[in-house]
């Protein structure tokens, strides 16, 4: 399952992933695949686009987790690196 995250302010994922040096594939204006720490992340923009994403869903498509690392941990480590690079805060969106 994918998890949704709210980003404040919006993130330019094209630029952020380039700065992080992570391999990636841009599928279209609202979706990219990112290779991060031996995992493949499917990032889809819910609000905005890859250059101004306000809300995204991220799903781990494939991974070889390190000891003690879960899929959620992998996504959160990716978002923490994005936060450090872009100075953007993120919060998990809980649907009611």
JOQUICOR-V221769 format. One line per field, one symbol per residue. phi: phi as a letter, one per 20 degrees, with the letter a starting at -180 (. if undefined). psi: psi as a letter, one per 30 degrees, with the letter a starting at -180 (. if undefined). burial: # if it has 16 or more other ideal C-beta (glycine too) atoms within 10 Angstrom, else .. A space follows every 10 residues. Layout:
# JOQUICOR-V221769
phi: ???
psi: ???
burial: ???
This chain:
# JOQUICOR-V221769
phi: .edecedcfg defgffffff mffbceebfc bbdceclmcd dedceecnbf ebfebcdcce ebbcffgmdd fffgffffff ffgffdldec bfedfd
psi: klkkkkkjll kjfeeeeeef gkklkjeafg klkkjjhglk kjkkkekaaf fikeklkkkj ekliklkgkl eeeeeeeeee eeeeefhklk kkkjk.
burial: .####.#..# ####.##..# .#.#.....# ##.#.##.## #####..### ..######.# ..#....... #..###.##. ##...#.#.# ......
